[in-house]
Amino acid sequence: MNKRWLLAGLAALPFIGAAQAAPTRNSATWRVPPGIRKIRVRSWNPNGKANLDRTLNVKPGEFFRIDAIED
């Protein structure tokens, strides 16, 4: 499973704690903290309906980047 592909379509994910803003306002990066082996990625449509709900195996120190892509 390509973790980056799953995350590429998300415009925003509420990062808490270890999140850091990327150089542009349309990107966010997050580093997996020590002791974390899995993360759960979820998103919802504006009407509140679940759109994505995935659990990913990760390694401490691994980086994730979410980019908002305008069409």
Helices and strands as residue ranges (DSSP letters): H 3-8, E 20-21, E 27-31, E 38-44, E 50-57, E 63-67
